[in-house]
């Protein structure tokens, strides 16, 4: 064991603990450091997604998503012969709840949604959405939240939100480029 290696490991773990506390993660080991939100979402798509989404399965996202929360799901669907369905946005830029309910009846494997839309500014009520989706008939649906625009603007408590994945970037919070986080529920990480 080398002194610099020991010090850098300790500092890295301290950083993980601070970031996990900042986003309300109960366990710092649920936080995966990535380069940005896009890499975090791609990591979910090509690890969890490739293992859990297959031919004929449905992925649901919304019309208000940034490309980083659309393209990975489109590519995954193309590769495994699944399909992507888009929840509509109403005239005021809000999520169309009736359309969301309609899309949930398709029994998707995943809902990928922005906490705050980067071009509409819409703040999605993630906790309410998660509670609605995780109702008895939809318990198995995993929910990924693109938190790139939310984490720098509002308090975020991932444990309280109830989602399964939450991705964000450091540079959106005036940190350096090339850092970000992906929070994943422990049972998914263990799987």
LINJOFEN-V230534 format. One record per residue. RES is the residue in one letter. PHI is phi in radians with two decimals (999 if undefined). PSI is psi as a letter, one per 30 degrees, with the letter a starting at -180 (999 if undefined). D_CENTER is the distance of its C-alpha to the mean C-alpha in Angstrom with 2 decimals. Layout:
# LINJOFEN-V230534
res | phi | psi | d_center
RES | PHI | PSI | D_CENTER
RES | PHI | PSI | D_CENTER
This chain:
# LINJOFEN-V230534
res | phi | psi | d_center
X | 999 | k | 36.54
X | -1.84 | k | 36.74
X | -0.99 | e | 36.53
X | -1.15 | e | 34.13
X | -1.12 | e | 31.83
X | -1.13 | e | 31.92
X | -1.14 | e | 31.32
X | -1.17 | e | 28.39
X | -1.10 | e | 26.72
X | -1.10 | e | 27.33
X | -1.14 | e | 25.98
X | -1.08 | e | 22.79
X | -1.16 | e | 22.26
X | -1.12 | e | 23.19
X | -1.10 | e | 20.60
X | -1.04 | e | 17.89
X | -1.13 | e | 19.37
X | -1.15 | e | 19.50
X | -1.16 | e | 15.92
X | -1.06 | e | 14.84
X | -1.13 | e | 17.37
X | -1.05 | e | 16.25
X | -1.73 | g | 12.79
X | 1.37 | g | 14.51
X | -1.35 | k | 13.62
X | -1.28 | f | 16.65
X | -2.41 | k | 16.98
X | -1.08 | f | 16.73
X | -1.28 | f | 16.57
X | -1.48 | f | 13.01
X | -1.75 | k | 12.09
X | -1.90 | k | 12.21
X | -1.36 | k | 13.62
X | -2.31 | l | 12.83
X | -1.43 | f | 14.57
X | -3.06 | l | 11.96
X | -1.04 | e | 8.57
X | -1.01 | e | 10.02
X | -1.13 | e | 11.05
X | -1.07 | e | 7.87
X | -1.15 | e | 6.47
X | -1.08 | e | 10.11
X | -1.07 | e | 10.40
X | -1.14 | e | 8.26
X | -1.05 | e | 10.27
X | -1.66 | g | 13.47
X | -1.97 | d | 13.47
X | -1.05 | e | 12.00
X | -1.06 | e | 12.36
X | -1.12 | f | 15.90
X | -1.48 | f | 16.90
X | -2.16 | f | 15.81
X | -2.03 | k | 16.06
X | -2.38 | a | 19.61
X | -0.96 | k | 22.35
X | 1.46 | f | 22.33
X | -1.24 | l | 18.89
X | -2.05 | k | 16.82
X | -2.03 | k | 13.29
X | -1.95 | k | 12.75
X | -2.42 | a | 11.21
X | -2.23 | l | 13.19
X | -1.26 | f | 15.96
X | -1.70 | g | 14.53
X | -1.39 | k | 11.74
X | -1.25 | l | 12.29
X | -0.95 | e | 13.51
X | -1.18 | f | 10.80
X | -1.95 | g | 8.55
X | -2.08 | e | 11.82
X | -1.02 | e | 13.90
X | -1.03 | e | 12.04
X | -1.33 | e | 12.04
X | -1.11 | e | 15.57
X | -1.16 | e | 16.71
X | -1.07 | e | 15.50
X | -1.04 | e | 17.23
X | -1.08 | e | 20.24
X | -1.15 | e | 20.57
X | -1.78 | g | 20.44
X | 1.14 | h | 22.01
X | -1.66 | a | 19.30
X | -2.45 | l | 18.71
X | -1.88 | k | 16.17
X | -2.00 | k | 16.95
X | -2.00 | k | 16.23
X | -1.35 | k | 16.46
X | -1.27 | l | 19.10
X | -2.01 | k | 19.32
X | -1.39 | a | 22.63
X | -1.11 | f | 25.27
X | -1.66 | g | 23.98
X | 1.42 | g | 20.50
X | -1.73 | l | 19.04
X | -1.08 | k | 17.11
X | -1.46 | j | 19.86
X | -1.11 | e | 19.62
X | -1.12 | e | 22.34
X | -1.20 | e | 20.63
X | -1.04 | e | 17.39
X | -1.03 | e | 19.80
X | -1.10 | e | 21.53
X | -1.20 | e | 18.53
X | -1.16 | f | 17.67
X | -1.17 | f | 21.27
X | -1.37 | f | 20.49
X | 0.96 | h | 18.76
X | -1.17 | l | 15.56
X | -1.48 | f | 13.82
X | -2.58 | k | 10.30
X | -2.02 | k | 9.09
X | -1.97 | j | 6.57
X | -2.53 | k | 7.18
X | -1.39 | k | 7.77
X | -1.25 | e | 8.80
X | -2.28 | k | 11.79
X | -1.24 | k | 13.07
X | -1.30 | f | 14.53
X | -1.98 | f | 17.65
X | -1.71 | f | 18.38
X | 1.37 | g | 17.49
X | -1.11 | k | 16.45
X | -1.76 | j | 14.78
X | -1.36 | k | 13.09
X | -1.34 | i | 14.16
X | -1.01 | e | 10.90
X | -1.01 | e | 13.10
X | -1.14 | e | 15.56
X | -1.12 | e | 13.31
X | -1.05 | e | 11.97
X | -1.06 | e | 15.67
X | -1.16 | e | 16.87
X | -1.19 | e | 14.74
X | -1.45 | g | 15.47
X | -0.95 | l | 19.12
X | -0.71 | e | 21.51
X | -1.37 | f | 21.46
X | -2.16 | g | 17.70
X | -1.00 | e | 16.91
X | -1.42 | f | 15.85
X | -1.20 | k | 13.00
X | -1.56 | k | 9.60
X | -2.18 | k | 6.78
X | -1.83 | k | 3.16
X | -2.00 | k | 3.02
X | -1.48 | j | 4.54
X | -1.76 | g | 6.77
X | -0.95 | e | 9.39
X | -1.55 | f | 11.98
X | -1.48 | e | 11.58
X | -0.96 | e | 11.96
X | -1.37 | f | 15.31
X | -1.95 | f | 16.61
X | -2.65 | l | 16.17
X | -1.13 | k | 16.00
X | -2.18 | k | 12.67
X | -2.26 | j | 13.08
X | -1.08 | e | 10.09
X | -1.11 | e | 12.83
X | -1.27 | e | 14.30
X | -1.14 | e | 11.38
X | 1.51 | g | 11.24
X | -1.25 | l | 7.69
X | -1.78 | e | 7.23
X | -2.39 | k | 4.17
X | -2.52 | j | 3.48
X | -1.96 | k | 4.69
X | -2.74 | l | 8.10
X | -2.04 | k | 11.64
X | -1.28 | e | 14.97
X | -1.16 | f | 17.13
X | -1.21 | f | 15.71
X | -1.81 | g | 17.21
X | 1.16 | g | 20.43
X | -1.54 | a | 19.92
X | -1.22 | l | 21.00
X | -1.18 | l | 19.49
X | 1.50 | g | 17.93
X | -2.32 | k | 15.88
X | -3.01 | a | 12.30
X | -2.46 | l | 10.09
X | -2.27 | j | 7.40
X | -1.60 | k | 7.79
X | -2.35 | k | 8.41
X | -0.96 | k | 10.89
X | -0.92 | e | 14.30
X | -1.11 | f | 15.53
X | -1.29 | e | 12.94
X | -1.07 | e | 13.83
X | -1.14 | e | 17.43
X | -1.20 | 999 | 17.33
